Amino acid sequence: MPKTGRLLIGTVAGFKSEWWPVFDRNGGRLHVGIRTLAVVVASNHSLANCPVIEWSELGQETLLVRRGEAFLLADAVGNGVQLPAIVEHHVSAGILLSLVGNGLGVALIHDGDANRVPEGAVCRKLRIGGKPIQICNFARWRPDNANPALPMFIAFLRDRYSS
């Protein structure tokens, strides 16, 4: 952190892209990807045989999340959508998925991480009204940021995440 006590650049996940014009007055931003959510259930769970699971089917489930991720979920599913019971854990993603494999609840992951699901659990597509649930990710920085590394880092992000 610089001597000013301010961050040089921050990454923000979960905000809907239509909200960004409100924040553009005070800094730069760069869209760095959209992640689609999938659901992990125990392999003996009643939903394990469904290739696609609708959000409404999770209403009676216990949703296991890592600490601090519950707000991202609420933002991703939208206002007015009922959330299942949420239990936050201060553990790694691997341990959280092991809890799912042991039948202690269900968990959400990015669909790109589906190959990391442990034995005893399966990953399924997750939808609301037939549409995928997505989380937008952005990098944000102050326009008065004079750190000489910032332009190089922004160039790296633009190169890495350009569409």
Sequence and secondary structure as in RCSB ss.txt:
>XXXX:A:sequence
MPKTGRLLIGTVAGFKSEWWPVFDRNGGRLHVGIRTLAVVVASNHSLANCPVIEWSELGQETLLVRRGEAFLLAD
AVGNGVQLPAIVEHHVSAGILLSLVGNGLGVALIHDGDANRVPEGAVCRKLRIGGKPIQICNFARWRPDNANPAL
PMFIAFLRDRYSS
>XXXX:A:secstr
  TTS  S EEEES  GGGHHHHGGGSEEEEEEEEEEEEEEETTSTTTT SEEEGGGGTTSEEEEETT HHHHHH
HH TT    EEEEE S HHHHHHHHHTTS EEEEEGGGGGG  TTEEEEEEEETTEE EEEEEEEE TT   TTH
HHHHHHHHHHH  
